[in-house]
Amino acid sequence: MAVLFLEYPKCTTCKKAKKWLEEHKVDFEDRDIREKNPAEEELKTWYEKSGLPLKRFFNTSGLLYKSMNLKDRLPHMSEEEQLKLLATDGMLVKRPLLISGDRVCVGFKEVEWEELI
């Protein structure tokens, strides 16, 4: 089963997650979220598979999120508008993301990742 790992290489949580994948000998495709931002269709698919609220896909602690005042803007945006916005810049997307088949993990929680793998 192919596993896709989306990360920002300078992110300490992403580094920890990547090390975890390597230690567990998981074969994965590594993708730099800043250089190859997820497309709107990818984000929509992952969002639907995840069962999570769309807000969980936003990097709410990121500088870009804060500078765009998204905390106040997101509640007034449609899901389609939010997905389009997420697709504009990888720094808006919560990371790391782990996608395997029909399962999607947003952020790094070892318990969730163990269940996925």
DRENTORKOL-3810 file (N, C-alpha, C; in nm, 4 decimals):
REM DRENTORKOL-3810
@n.u->0.0851; n.v->-0.1172; n.w->0.0000; ca.u->0.0000; ca.v->0.0000; ca.w->0.0000; c.u->0.0903; c.v->0.1243; c.w->0.0000
@n.u->0.0650; n.v->0.2150; n.w->-0.0936; ca.u->0.1450; ca.v->0.3369; ca.w->-0.1038; c.u->0.1058; c.v->0.4362; c.w->0.0059
@n.u->0.2067; n.v->0.4936; n.w->0.0681; ca.u->0.1845; ca.v->0.5921; ca.w->0.1736; c.u->0.2457; c.v->0.7243; c.w->0.1274
@n.u->0.1663; n.v->0.8301; n.w->0.1370; ca.u->0.2130; ca.v->0.9630; ca.w->0.0998; c.u->0.2349; c.v->1.0435; c.w->0.2273
@n.u->0.3532; n.v->1.1012; n.w->0.2391; ca.u->0.3914; ca.v->1.1812; ca.w->0.3553; c.u->0.4190; c.v->1.3231; c.w->0.3077
@n.u->0.3370; n.v->1.4171; n.w->0.3521; ca.u->0.3562; ca.v->1.5576; ca.w->0.3168; c.u->0.4148; c.v->1.6297; c.w->0.4362
@n.u->0.5236; n.v->1.7008; n.w->0.4118; ca.u->0.5949; ca.v->1.7660; ca.w->0.5208; c.u->0.6513; c.v->1.9005; c.w->0.4772
@n.u->0.6868; n.v->1.9807; n.w->0.5761; ca.u->0.7690; ca.v->2.0987; ca.w->0.5568; c.u->0.9003; c.v->2.0622; c.w->0.6257
@n.u->1.0084; n.v->2.0421; n.w->0.5485; ca.u->1.1327; ca.v->1.9876; ca.w->0.6044; c.u->1.1919; c.v->2.0630; c.w->0.7238
@n.u->1.1611; n.v->2.1913; n.w->0.7400; ca.u->1.2161; ca.v->2.2675; ca.w->0.8528; c.u->1.1318; c.v->2.2536; c.w->0.9790
@n.u->1.0161; n.v->2.1921; n.w->0.9677; ca.u->0.9235; ca.v->2.1752; ca.w->1.0804; c.u->0.9732; c.v->2.0636; c.w->1.1723
@n.u->0.9879; n.v->2.0923; n.w->1.3008; ca.u->1.0392; ca.v->1.9926; ca.w->1.3946; c.u->0.9438; c.v->1.8742; c.w->1.4103
@n.u->0.8131; n.v->1.8993; n.w->1.4076; ca.u->0.7167; ca.v->1.7895; ca.w->1.4173; c.u->0.7263; c.v->1.7001; c.w->1.2946
@n.u->0.7459; n.v->1.7600; n.w->1.1782; ca.u->0.7613; ca.v->1.6817; ca.w->1.0549; c.u->0.8873; c.v->1.5957; c.w->1.0608
@n.u->0.9951; n.v->1.6520; n.w->1.1151; ca.u->1.1197; ca.v->1.5763; ca.w->1.1290; c.u->1.0984; c.v->1.4556; c.w->1.2205
@n.u->1.0280; n.v->1.4782; n.w->1.3294; ca.u->0.9990; ca.v->1.3708; ca.w->1.4251; c.u->0.9123; c.v->1.2628; c.w->1.3580
@n.u->0.8129; n.v->1.3059; n.w->1.2813; ca.u->0.7243; ca.v->1.2117; ca.w->1.2134; c.u->0.7992; c.v->1.1306; c.w->1.1077
@n.u->0.8875; n.v->1.1966; n.w->1.0343; ca.u->0.9649; ca.v->1.1276; ca.w->0.9306; c.u->1.0572; c.v->1.0233; c.w->0.9945
@n.u->1.1181; n.v->1.0604; n.w->1.1060; ca.u->1.2039; ca.v->0.9664; ca.w->1.1783; c.u->1.1224; c.v->0.8462; c.w->1.2246
@n.u->1.0005; n.v->0.8718; n.w->1.2722; ca.u->0.9120; ca.v->0.7644; ca.w->1.3163; c.u->0.8829; c.v->0.6688; c.w->1.2005
@n.u->0.8516; n.v->0.7241; n.w->1.0832; ca.u->0.8235; ca.v->0.6410; ca.w->0.9653; c.u->0.9441; c.v->0.5547; c.w->0.9294
@n.u->1.0627; n.v->0.6158; n.w->0.9329; ca.u->1.1850; ca.v->0.5423; ca.w->0.8995; c.u->1.2132; c.v->0.4330; c.w->1.0017
@n.u->1.1952; n.v->0.4641; n.w->1.1299; ca.u->1.2181; ca.v->0.3644; ca.w->1.2354; c.u->1.1207; c.v->0.2468; c.w->1.2244
@n.u->1.0001; n.v->0.2735; n.w->1.1750; ca.u->0.8998; ca.v->0.1681; ca.w->1.1590; c.u->0.9056; c.v->0.1049; c.w->1.0196
@n.u->1.0112; n.v->0.1409; n.w->0.9463; ca.u->1.0375; ca.v->0.0843; ca.w->0.8131; c.u->0.9180; c.v->0.0938; c.w->0.7197
@n.u->0.8536; n.v->0.2118; n.w->0.7223; ca.u->0.7393; ca.v->0.2382; ca.w->0.6346; c.u->0.7925; c.v->0.2931; c.w->0.5024
@n.u->0.7500; n.v->0.2307; n.w->0.3939; ca.u->0.7869; ca.v->0.2773; ca.w->0.2608; c.u->0.6911; c.v->0.3915; c.w->0.2251
@n.u->0.7457; n.v->0.5107; n.w->0.2050; ca.u->0.6592; ca.v->0.6255; ca.w->0.1804; c.u->0.7164; c.v->0.7172; c.w->0.0728
@n.u->0.6239; n.v->0.7885; n.w->0.0101; ca.u->0.6611; ca.v->0.8943; ca.w->-0.0845; c.u->0.6653; c.v->1.0243; c.w->-0.0045
@n.u->0.7777; n.v->1.0912; n.w->-0.0101; ca.u->0.7991; ca.v->1.2149; ca.w->0.0654; c.u->0.7712; c.v->1.3345; c.w->-0.0257
@n.u->0.6910; n.v->1.4276; n.w->0.0235; ca.u->0.6566; ca.v->1.5453; ca.w->-0.0570; c.u->0.6684; c.v->1.6718; c.w->0.0275
@n.u->0.7477; n.v->1.7659; n.w->-0.0208; ca.u->0.7654; ca.v->1.8954; ca.w->0.0453; c.u->0.6414; c.v->1.9792; c.w->0.0158
@n.u->0.5664; n.v->2.0101; n.w->0.1187; ca.u->0.4379; ca.v->2.0786; ca.w->0.1041; c.u->0.4539; c.v->2.2223; c.w->0.0528
@n.u->0.5715; n.v->2.2771; n.w->0.0726; ca.u->0.5943; ca.v->2.4140; ca.w->0.0265; c.u->0.6280; c.v->2.4161; c.w->-0.1234
@n.u->0.7041; n.v->2.3162; n.w->-0.1671; ca.u->0.7429; ca.v->2.3118; ca.w->-0.3079; c.u->0.6340; c.v->2.2542; c.w->-0.3968
@n.u->0.5563; n.v->2.1613; n.w->-0.3430; ca.u->0.4468; ca.v->2.1020; ca.w->-0.4209; c.u->0.3225; c.v->2.0994; c.w->-0.3331
@n.u->0.2580; n.v->2.2159; n.w->-0.3282; ca.u->0.1375; ca.v->2.2311; ca.w->-0.2483; c.u->0.0273; c.v->2.1379; c.w->-0.2991
@n.u->-0.0498; n.v->2.0794; n.w->-0.2082; ca.u->-0.1605; ca.v->1.9955; ca.w->-0.2524; c.u->-0.2591; c.v->2.0761; c.w->-0.3382
@n.u->-0.3077; n.v->2.0123; n.w->-0.4426; ca.u->-0.4081; ca.v->2.0742; ca.w->-0.5289; c.u->-0.5438; c.v->2.0714; c.w->-0.4586
@n.u->-0.6322; n.v->2.1566; n.w->-0.5039; ca.u->-0.7648; ca.v->2.1654; ca.w->-0.4434; c.u->-0.8366; c.v->2.0304; c.w->-0.4443
@n.u->-0.8279; n.v->1.9569; n.w->-0.5556; ca.u->-0.8942; ca.v->1.8258; ca.w->-0.5647; c.u->-0.8346; c.v->1.7255; c.w->-0.4661
@n.u->-0.7013; n.v->1.7281; n.w->-0.4495; ca.u->-0.6378; ca.v->1.6386; ca.w->-0.3515; c.u->-0.6890; c.v->1.6712; c.w->-0.2123
@n.u->-0.6893; n.v->1.7990; n.w->-0.1786; ca.u->-0.7342; ca.v->1.8421; ca.w->-0.0463; c.u->-0.8794; c.v->1.8020; c.w->-0.0212
@n.u->-0.9623; n.v->1.8186; n.w->-0.1220; ca.u->-1.1038; ca.v->1.7827; ca.w->-0.1075; c.u->-1.1175; c.v->1.6326; c.w->-0.0816
@n.u->-1.0455; n.v->1.5524; n.w->-0.1569; ca.u->-1.0495; ca.v->1.4064; ca.w->-0.1396; c.u->-1.0031; c.v->1.3675; c.w->0.0005
@n.u->-0.8900; n.v->1.4232; n.w->0.0426; ca.u->-0.8364; ca.v->1.3899; ca.w->0.1753; c.u->-0.9303; c.v->1.4349; c.w->0.2856
@n.u->-0.9866; n.v->1.5525; n.w->0.2715; ca.u->-1.0808; ca.v->1.6059; ca.w->0.3692; c.u->-1.2010; c.v->1.5121; c.w->0.3826
@n.u->-1.2559; n.v->1.4695; n.w->0.2690; ca.u->-1.3726; ca.v->1.3816; ca.w->0.2717; c.u->-1.3392; c.v->1.2461; c.w->0.3329
@n.u->-1.2219; n.v->1.1919; n.w->0.3030; ca.u->-1.1810; ca.v->1.0626; ca.w->0.3584; c.u->-1.1527; c.v->1.0710; c.w->0.5079
@n.u->-1.1035; n.v->1.1863; n.w->0.5525; ca.u->-1.0591; ca.v->1.2001; ca.w->0.6917; c.u->-1.1732; c.v->1.1988; c.w->0.7919
@n.u->-1.2888; n.v->1.2524; n.w->0.7524; ca.u->-1.3993; ca.v->1.2652; ca.w->0.8466; c.u->-1.3780; c.v->1.3775; c.w->0.9471
@n.u->-1.2733; n.v->1.4559; n.w->0.9271; ca.u->-1.2410; ca.v->1.5664; ca.w->1.0178; c.u->-1.3046; c.v->1.6965; c.w->0.9698
@n.u->-1.3209; n.v->1.7924; n.w->1.0608; ca.u->-1.3656; ca.v->1.9250; ca.w->1.0165; c.u->-1.2575; c.v->1.9868; c.w->0.9274
@n.u->-1.2970; n.v->2.0643; n.w->0.8286; ca.u->-1.2017; ca.v->2.1233; ca.w->0.7354; c.u->-1.1010; c.v->2.2135; c.w->0.8071
@n.u->-1.1430; n.v->2.2751; n.w->0.9151; ca.u->-1.0519; ca.v->2.3636; ca.w->0.9892; c.u->-0.9264; c.v->2.2899; c.w->1.0360
@n.u->-0.9368; n.v->2.1594; n.w->1.0597; ca.u->-0.8205; ca.v->2.0809; ca.w->1.1040; c.u->-0.7102; c.v->2.0752; c.w->0.9990
@n.u->-0.7440; n.v->2.1055; n.w->0.8745; ca.u->-0.6447; ca.v->2.1038; ca.w->0.7674; c.u->-0.5663; c.v->2.2344; c.w->0.7588
@n.u->-0.6060; n.v->2.3334; n.w->0.8376; ca.u->-0.5353; ca.v->2.4614; ca.w->0.8384; c.u->-0.4278; c.v->2.4621; c.w->0.9462
@n.u->-0.3129; n.v->2.5174; n.w->0.9129; ca.u->-0.2026; ca.v->2.5343; ca.w->1.0067; c.u->-0.2318; c.v->2.6592; c.w->1.0903
@n.u->-0.3135; n.v->2.6420; n.w->1.1931; ca.u->-0.3624; ca.v->2.7557; ca.w->1.2712; c.u->-0.2532; c.v->2.8252; c.w->1.3523
@n.u->-0.1386; n.v->2.7613; n.w->1.3692; ca.u->-0.0297; ca.v->2.8263; ca.w->1.4426; c.u->0.0698; c.v->2.8936; c.w->1.3486
@n.u->0.0454; n.v->2.8841; n.w->1.2190; ca.u->0.1376; ca.v->2.9407; ca.w->1.1214; c.u->0.1268; c.v->3.0918; c.w->1.1077
@n.u->0.2372; n.v->3.1524; n.w->1.0688; ca.u->0.2421; ca.v->3.2982; ca.w->1.0511; c.u->0.1466; c.v->3.3452; c.w->0.9420
@n.u->0.1382; n.v->3.2701; n.w->0.8330; ca.u->0.0511; ca.v->3.3097; ca.w->0.7224; c.u->-0.0955; c.v->3.3067; c.w->0.7649
@n.u->-0.1348; n.v->3.2032; n.w->0.8368; ca.u->-0.2713; ca.v->3.1921; ca.w->0.8885; c.u->-0.3051; c.v->3.3141; c.w->0.9738
@n.u->-0.2121; n.v->3.3487; n.w->1.0607; ca.u->-0.2348; ca.v->3.4628; ca.w->1.1506; c.u->-0.2361; c.v->3.5944; c.w->1.0752
@n.u->-0.1423; n.v->3.6126; n.w->0.9817; ca.u->-0.1343; ca.v->3.7403; ca.w->0.9093; c.u->-0.2562; c.v->3.7622; c.w->0.8192
@n.u->-0.3191; n.v->3.6526; n.w->0.7762; ca.u->-0.4391; ca.v->3.6635; ca.w->0.6922; c.u->-0.5672; c.v->3.6728; c.w->0.7754
@n.u->-0.5515; n.v->3.6720; n.w->0.9082; ca.u->-0.6654; ca.v->3.6826; ca.w->1.0001; c.u->-0.7711; c.v->3.5738; c.w->0.9723
@n.u->-0.7238; n.v->3.4527; n.w->0.9467; ca.u->-0.8155; ca.v->3.3449; ca.w->0.9085; c.u->-0.9015; c.v->3.2946; c.w->1.0238
@n.u->-0.8565; n.v->3.3169; n.w->1.1451; ca.u->-0.9371; ca.v->3.2761; ca.w->1.2605; c.u->-1.0761; c.v->3.3397; c.w->1.2511
@n.u->-1.0791; n.v->3.4657; n.w->1.2098; ca.u->-1.2062; ca.v->3.5373; ca.w->1.1983; c.u->-1.2730; c.v->3.5171; c.w->1.0626
@n.u->-1.1947; n.v->3.4917; n.w->0.9592; ca.u->-1.2495; ca.v->3.4815; ca.w->0.8236; c.u->-1.3075; c.v->3.3445; c.w->0.7899
@n.u->-1.2433; n.v->3.2372; n.w->0.8391; ca.u->-1.2866; ca.v->3.1021; ca.w->0.8015; c.u->-1.4336; c.v->3.0720; c.w->0.8310
@n.u->-1.4862; n.v->3.1122; n.w->0.9475; ca.u->-1.6262; ca.v->3.0788; ca.w->0.9763; c.u->-1.7249; c.v->3.1364; c.w->0.8743
@n.u->-1.6828; n.v->3.2383; n.w->0.8001; ca.u->-1.7720; ca.v->3.3026; ca.w->0.7030; c.u->-1.7468; c.v->3.2554; c.w->0.5601
@n.u->-1.6574; n.v->3.1585; n.w->0.5454; ca.u->-1.6237; ca.v->3.1080; ca.w->0.4126; c.u->-1.6883; c.v->2.9718; c.w->0.3898
@n.u->-1.7255; n.v->2.9440; n.w->0.2654; ca.u->-1.7804; ca.v->2.8130; ca.w->0.2311; c.u->-1.6660; c.v->2.7110; c.w->0.2289
@n.u->-1.7014; n.v->2.5822; n.w->0.2299; ca.u->-1.5987; ca.v->2.4787; ca.w->0.2206; c.u->-1.5195; c.v->2.4934; c.w->0.0909
@n.u->-1.5880; n.v->2.5244; n.w->-0.0167; ca.u->-1.5212; ca.v->2.5408; ca.w->-0.1461; c.u->-1.4193; c.v->2.6552; c.w->-0.1397
@n.u->-1.4567; n.v->2.7657; n.w->-0.0784; ca.u->-1.3646; ca.v->2.8796; ca.w->-0.0644; c.u->-1.2446; c.v->2.8416; c.w->0.0234
@n.u->-1.2699; n.v->2.7668; n.w->0.1291; ca.u->-1.1614; ca.v->2.7246; ca.w->0.2179; c.u->-1.0646; c.v->2.6315; c.w->0.1455
@n.u->-1.1173; n.v->2.5374; n.w->0.0674; ca.u->-1.0325; ca.v->2.4451; ca.w->-0.0074; c.u->-0.9490; c.v->2.5193; c.w->-0.1118
@n.u->-1.0097; n.v->2.6157; n.w->-0.1799; ca.u->-0.9358; ca.v->2.6968; ca.w->-0.2778; c.u->-0.8228; c.v->2.7723; c.w->-0.2087
@n.u->-0.8516; n.v->2.8274; n.w->-0.0919; ca.u->-0.7511; ca.v->2.9009; ca.w->-0.0158; c.u->-0.6366; c.v->2.8087; c.w->0.0272
@n.u->-0.6689; n.v->2.6919; n.w->0.0790; ca.u->-0.5658; ca.v->2.5957; ca.w->0.1209; c.u->-0.4737; c.v->2.5592; c.w->0.0050
@n.u->-0.5299; n.v->2.5511; n.w->-0.1143; ca.u->-0.4530; ca.v->2.5104; ca.w->-0.2319; c.u->-0.3598; c.v->2.6211; c.w->-0.2823
@n.u->-0.3694; n.v->2.7414; n.w->-0.2263; ca.u->-0.2859; ca.v->2.8524; ca.w->-0.2743; c.u->-0.1460; c.v->2.8514; c.w->-0.2155
@n.u->-0.1285; n.v->2.7934; n.w->-0.0962; ca.u->0.0020; ca.v->2.7994; ca.w->-0.0298; c.u->0.0158; c.v->2.6853; c.w->0.0707
@n.u->0.1203; n.v->2.6054; n.w->0.0541; ca.u->0.1432; ca.v->2.4919; ca.w->0.1428; c.u->0.1620; c.v->2.5304; c.w->0.2886
@n.u->0.2008; n.v->2.6545; n.w->0.3134; ca.u->0.2223; ca.v->2.6971; ca.w->0.4516; c.u->0.0904; c.v->2.7164; c.w->0.5271
@n.u->-0.0210; n.v->2.7147; n.w->0.4553; ca.u->-0.1515; ca.v->2.7216; ca.w->0.5209; c.u->-0.1985; c.v->2.5840; c.w->0.5682
@n.u->-0.1387; n.v->2.4793; n.w->0.5136; ca.u->-0.1841; ca.v->2.3425; ca.w->0.5390; c.u->-0.1167; c.v->2.2841; c.w->0.6627
@n.u->-0.1982; n.v->2.2264; n.w->0.7492; ca.u->-0.1475; ca.v->2.1580; ca.w->0.8685; c.u->-0.0595; c.v->2.0415; c.w->0.8251
@n.u->0.0491; n.v->2.0255; n.w->0.8927; ca.u->0.1418; ca.v->1.9178; ca.w->0.8572; c.u->0.1990; c.v->1.8557; c.w->0.9837
@n.u->0.2524; n.v->1.7387; n.w->0.9697; ca.u->0.2573; ca.v->1.6558; ca.w->0.8499; c.u->0.1206; c.v->1.5946; c.w->0.8192
@n.u->0.1075; n.v->1.5520; n.w->0.6959; ca.u->-0.0095; ca.v->1.4773; ca.w->0.6510; c.u->0.0379; c.v->1.3382; c.w->0.6109
@n.u->-0.0382; n.v->1.2384; n.w->0.6478; ca.u->-0.0069; ca.v->1.1016; ca.w->0.6094; c.u->-0.1317; c.v->1.0438; c.w->0.5444
@n.u->-0.1165; n.v->1.0000; n.w->0.4186; ca.u->-0.2292; ca.v->0.9468; ca.w->0.3443; c.u->-0.1965; c.v->0.8045; c.w->0.3010
@n.u->-0.2856; n.v->0.7134; n.w->0.3347; ca.u->-0.2677; ca.v->0.5735; ca.w->0.2973; c.u->-0.4045; c.v->0.5167; c.w->0.2619
@n.u->-0.4257; n.v->0.4908; n.w->0.1327; ca.u->-0.5550; ca.v->0.4380; ca.w->0.0899; c.u->-0.6665; c.v->0.5339; c.w->0.1255
@n.u->-0.7624; n.v->0.4850; n.w->0.2017; ca.u->-0.8766; ca.v->0.5676; ca.w->0.2411; c.u->-0.8581; c.v->0.6348; c.w->0.3767
@n.u->-0.7385; n.v->0.6288; n.w->0.4315; ca.u->-0.7128; ca.v->0.6876; ca.w->0.5633; c.u->-0.6233; c.v->0.8095; c.w->0.5517
@n.u->-0.6540; n.v->0.9102; n.w->0.6320; ca.u->-0.5779; ca.v->1.0352; ca.w->0.6315; c.u->-0.5518; c.v->1.0757; c.w->0.7760
@n.u->-0.4258; n.v->1.1060; n.w->0.8069; ca.u->-0.3895; ca.v->1.1586; ca.w->0.9387; c.u->-0.3368; c.v->1.2997; c.w->0.9200
@n.u->-0.3908; n.v->1.3919; n.w->0.9984; ca.u->-0.3491; ca.v->1.5319; ca.w->0.9943; c.u->-0.2747; c.v->1.5616; c.w->1.1235
@n.u->-0.1497; n.v->1.6046; n.w->1.1112; ca.u->-0.0668; ca.v->1.6240; ca.w->1.2294; c.u->-0.0040; c.v->1.4906; c.w->1.2676
@n.u->0.0844; n.v->1.4946; n.w->1.3667; ca.u->0.1542; ca.v->1.3720; ca.w->1.4070; c.u->0.1101; c.v->1.3271; c.w->1.5448
@n.u->0.0316; n.v->1.2203; n.w->1.5448; ca.u->-0.0083; ca.v->1.1527; ca.w->1.6682; c.u->0.0265; c.v->1.0063; c.w->1.6482
@n.u->0.1244; n.v->0.9589; n.w->1.7244; ca.u->0.1763; ca.v->0.8227; ca.w->1.7038; c.u->0.0674; c.v->0.7168; c.w->1.7040
@n.u->-0.0281; n.v->0.7278; n.w->1.7945; ca.u->-0.1349; ca.v->0.6276; ca.w->1.8048; c.u->-0.2124; c.v->0.6194; c.w->1.6736
@n.u->-0.2490; n.v->0.7362; n.w->1.6171; ca.u->-0.3220; ca.v->0.7390; ca.w->1.4905; c.u->-0.2378; c.v->0.6817; c.w->1.3772
@n.u->-0.1097; n.v->0.7180; n.w->1.3779; ca.u->-0.0216; ca.v->0.6705; ca.w->1.2710; c.u->-0.0021; c.v->0.5200; c.w->1.2785
@n.u->0.0085; n.v->0.4654; n.w->1.4002; ca.u->0.0226; ca.v->0.3206; ca.w->1.4158; c.u->-0.1000; c.v->0.2487; c.w->1.3614
@n.u->-0.2194; n.v->0.3045; n.w->1.3858; ca.u->-0.3422; ca.v->0.2443; ca.w->1.3356; c.u->-0.3446; c.v->0.2484; c.w->1.1831
@n.u->-0.2957; n.v->0.3561; n.w->1.1262; ca.u->-0.2952; ca.v->0.3728; ca.w->0.9810; c.u->-0.1992; c.v->0.2758; c.w->0.9155
@n.u->-0.0814; n.v->0.2594; n.w->0.9751; ca.u->0.0223; ca.v->0.1740; ca.w->0.9177; c.u->-0.0032; c.v->0.0312; c.w->0.9595
END
